[in-house]
Structures are given as structure tokens and as C-alpha cells.
Amino acid sequence: MKRGHLKILVRTDPEFLEWRIAGVPIKDRILTSLAGLSETPIEFLPSADTPLNCDERVDYLIVNGAFPFITADLVQCLRQGGDFGEPRVAFPPDSQESGVVFLPANHAAVEADTFGAFLDRLFDLTDEESGEDLLELRDAASYAKLNQYAFDRKVTQVIAKGALVIAPHMVWIEESVSVEAGAKIGPNVYLGGDTYLGSGAEVMAGAQLRDATVAYGAVIRPYSVLESCRVGAGATVGPFAHLRAGTDLGEDVRIGNFVETKKVTMGANSKASHLAYLGDAQIGKDCNIGAGTITCNYDGVNKHQTVLGDQVFIGSDSQLVAPVTIGDKGFVAAGSTITRDVPADGLAIARARQDVKEGRASRMRERARKKKAKAST
């Protein structure tokens, strides 16, 4: 190996590397932060006590412990400090049992030694570099602190960009999330993954979003859950709505309380205001989906599509048994079970005819009372 090349060794509990800080695994954080500094892949060793076997021709950076916020700046500081051939170390503020060490080429190799055996011989840069680079994950308690630190830092960045966060210490935003100036975030909100909030979008109390796009002026009302979906400009969702993966809502769509969607596209100005399940469906513009509507998309083996044209009206408590298509301006009467296609401008009624027996209610009640009395004797 060429003299002066840098090799990076990370010695820590492998379990820690999978723990997520503000949504990002610690291993990924380290790989991203130190990318490009080493001519060879970063090597992860299974324990902080793993013996070292160093090649004296190579510069080494030894990260002993889990430091999720380590930066290239710390590495460069240590390398520059080692220009005179001396090893350098940076300790966490509260411990000298772990740390980050730079060993220049030609330094005596460290073989079969634990980290602590040679720390006291190294030049300490802790006073110079004692910021977030050296915040260490050691246990569940430190994990909680580091996680909250990262979330708070992200919220601060979002506020600095111009978003309105009502209760900053009651909001959790993962680092991959994008929030535009003018967005508004209520308390107890969690934003994760590749979520995007456009300018003027509002996410109200208790909502959880992951990989969701919320366009300009859209409102996510309290306690809604959104996953891998898109909400168009001016749309409203919730409260207590669930948008599952594949949902794509057009402009000014209305999804109300206790509505669940999955793999659904809805055109502009369509609405499902209450208590519905819409799955595997294409819904056109200006449609009204009544309360209690269900797209019966699963036959026990396969999923099937429901297709609604524009300006379709679905009455309350209707079941649309897929595969089925309802044409433009079609009308489904309340309480219908639809199993066949409905043409454009067609009216579908699929329910039992109502039969009224005048004067029979009192007779029915009397029979019921006699039956109850007989059963109790």
C-alpha cells in the first residue's frame, strides 16, 4: 500500500451501527461523513476491544466507539496535528476510554493491544475538537439524548429556513425531510423518510408522515397517517385519515375522518368525507364518495381495480365489487352492491326493495314480549 494513504478503522458494537439517529443508521452516517477520506473502504471491527494489527506504511484513523456525528473536519484536524509524526487523539468530553485516534505512517504499529493501553501516550486534541463530533452512543440513555439532539438540530434548520413550527420541542423531523419556507407544523408531529412539505402546507397536531409529498396549501388535519403518498395543492386530509402507499390526491381533494386509501388516484375536487375504504382505484374529477363506501378489491387471491370517471356520485354504504367501472356522471344509489359496470350517466340501484306493513309494528312487539316471558318461566 502506498505510503501516507489513510485507512479508517471503526471499532464498536455492531448493533450500535444499525441504530438510527433521526432516521439515519449510525453506520450510514459514518460512511457519509468520512466518504472520500480513505483510499480503501472503511473497515468496521466487531468490538472496541478488537486487537489492532497496523501496517507502518499507512496512516490510520481509529474510531473507537460509536460517534454518529463525526465529521471530516475532525479527521483533518487530527491529520494536520500529526504532521510532525506524532499520534493524535480526541476524547469525548466525559470519558477517556474511547475516542478518535490518528496514527501517522512510520509510527510504531499497535498490535494485539486494546485501545486504552496506549491512549495516555497520545497528544490530546479534545480541547480543540470537543463539539458534536465526539458525542458518543454507549447505551439506551445516550441514544435517547443523541436522537433528540439530532431532531432538535433539524427542527432548528427548518425554522431558520422560514417554516412555522408551533412547538419545536414537540416535533420530530428526520434529516432526509424537506420543508419549504411558509409551511406550518403543529405539535406532536413526526415527519420521516423523503417527506416534502411545500410552502403553505400545514401539518396539524399528532400527524405522522413518511415518504409523503404535501403540496402548496394542502392541510393534513390532526392524527392522520400518511405513507408513500402525494397530496395535491389545496387538498385536505383528515382528521384521523390513513393514506397508504400509492395514494395520489389531486388538487383540492378532500379525504375526511376515518377514510383509508391505498393505491388510489383521485382527480381534482373529488371527495370522500367520512368512513370509507378506497383501495386499488382510479377516481376521476369532481366525484363524491359517500360515507361507508368500500371498494371490494380483493377476492382472496388477487387484487382488482375499481375505475370511476368524472363527476361520479357514490351513495352512502355502497360496495363496489372490483373489477368494476362506473362511467362519467354515473350515480350509485345508497346501500347498493355494484358488481357490474355502470355506463356514463347511468343510475345503478342494487338493493332489496323496501316493503312497509302498516300497523304491524305493535303486533311484532307483542309477539316478542310473549316469547321473552315464555322463555323466562
C-alpha positions, 0 to 999 in steps of 0.5 A, spaced: 500 500 500 502 506 498 505 510 503 501 516 507 494 513 504 489 513 510 485 507 512 479 508 517 478 503 522 471 503 526 471 499 532 464 498 536 458 494 537 455 492 531 448 493 533 450 500 535 451 501 527 444 499 525 441 504 530 438 510 527 439 517 529 433 521 526 432 516 521 439 515 519 443 508 521 449 510 525 453 506 520 450 510 514 452 516 517 459 514 518 460 512 511 457 519 509 461 523 513 468 520 512 466 518 504 472 520 500 477 520 506 480 513 505 483 510 499 480 503 501 473 502 504 472 503 511 473 497 515 468 496 521 471 491 527 466 487 531 468 490 538 472 496 541 476 491 544 478 488 537 486 487 537 489 492 532 494 489 527 497 496 523 501 496 517 507 502 518 506 504 511 499 507 512 496 512 516 490 510 520 484 513 523 481 509 529 474 510 531 473 507 537 466 507 539 460 509 536 460 517 534 454 518 529 456 525 528 463 525 526 465 529 521 471 530 516 473 536 519 475 532 525 479 527 521 483 533 518 484 536 524 487 530 527 491 529 520 494 536 520 496 535 528 500 529 526 504 532 521 510 532 525 509 524 526 506 524 532 499 520 534 493 524 535 487 523 539 480 526 541 476 524 547 469 525 548 468 530 553 466 525 559 470 519 558 477 517 556 476 510 554 474 511 547 475 516 542 478 518 535 485 516 534 490 518 528 496 514 527 501 517 522 505 512 517 512 510 520 509 510 527 510 504 531 504 499 529 499 497 535 498 490 535 494 485 539 493 491 544 486 494 546 485 501 545 486 504 552 493 501 553 496 506 549 491 512 549 495 516 555 501 516 550 497 520 545 497 528 544 490 530 546 486 534 541 479 534 545 480 541 547 480 543 540 475 538 537 470 537 543 463 539 539 458 534 536 463 530 533 465 526 539 458 525 542 458 518 543 452 512 543 454 507 549 447 505 551 439 506 551 440 513 555 445 516 550 441 514 544 435 517 547 439 524 548 443 523 541 436 522 537 433 528 540 439 532 539 439 530 532 431 532 531 432 538 535 438 540 530 433 539 524 427 542 527 432 548 528 434 548 520 427 548 518 425 554 522 431 558 520 429 556 513 422 560 514 417 554 516 412 555 522 413 550 527 408 551 533 412 547 538 419 545 536 420 541 542 414 537 540 416 535 533 420 530 530 423 531 523 428 526 520 434 529 516 432 526 509 425 531 510 424 537 506 420 543 508 419 549 504 419 556 507 411 558 509 409 551 511 406 550 518 407 544 523 403 543 529 405 539 535 406 532 536 408 531 529 413 526 526 415 527 519 420 521 516 423 518 510 423 523 503 417 527 506 416 534 502 412 539 505 411 545 500 410 552 502 403 553 505 402 546 507 400 545 514 401 539 518 396 539 524 397 536 531 399 528 532 400 527 524 405 522 522 408 522 515 413 518 511 415 518 504 409 523 503 409 529 498 404 535 501 403 540 496 402 548 496 396 549 501 394 542 502 392 541 510 393 534 513 388 535 519 390 532 526 392 524 527 392 522 520 397 517 517 400 518 511 405 513 507 408 513 500 403 518 498 402 525 494 397 530 496 395 535 491 395 543 492 389 545 496 387 538 498 385 536 505 386 530 509 383 528 515 382 528 521 384 521 523 385 519 515 390 513 513 393 514 506 397 508 504 402 507 499 400 509 492 395 514 494 395 520 489 390 526 491 389 531 486 388 538 487 383 540 492 381 533 494 378 532 500 379 525 504 375 526 511 375 522 518 376 515 518 377 514 510 383 509 508 386 509 501 391 505 498 393 505 491 388 510 489 388 516 484 383 521 485 382 527 480 381 534 482 375 536 487 373 529 488 371 527 495 370 522 500 368 525 507 367 520 512 368 512 513 370 509 507 375 504 504 378 506 497 383 501 495 386 499 488 382 505 484 382 510 479 377 516 481 376 521 476 374 529 477 369 532 481 366 525 484 363 524 491 364 518 495 359 517 500 360 515 507 361 507 508 363 506 501 368 500 500 371 498 494 371 490 494 378 489 491 380 483 493 377 476 492 382 472 496 387 471 491 388 477 487 387 484 487 382 488 482 381 495 480 375 499 481 375 505 475 370 511 476 370 517 471 368 524 472 363 527 476 361 520 479 356 520 485 357 514 490 351 513 495 352 512 502 354 504 504 355 502 497 360 496 495 363 496 489 365 489 487 372 490 483 373 489 477 368 494 476 367 501 472 362 506 473 362 511 467 362 519 467 356 522 471 354 515 473 350 515 480 350 509 485 344 509 489 345 508 497 346 501 500 347 498 493 352 492 491 355 494 484 358 488 481 357 490 474 359 496 470 355 502 470 355 506 463 356 514 463 350 517 466 347 511 468 343 510 475 345 503 478 340 501 484 342 494 487 338 493 493 332 489 496 326 493 495 323 496 501 316 493 503 312 497 509 306 493 513 302 498 516 300 497 523 304 491 524 309 494 528 305 493 535 303 486 533 311 484 532 312 487 539 307 483 542 309 477 539 316 478 542 314 480 549 310 473 549 316 469 547 321 473 552 316 471 558 315 464 555 322 463 555 323 466 562 318 461 566 
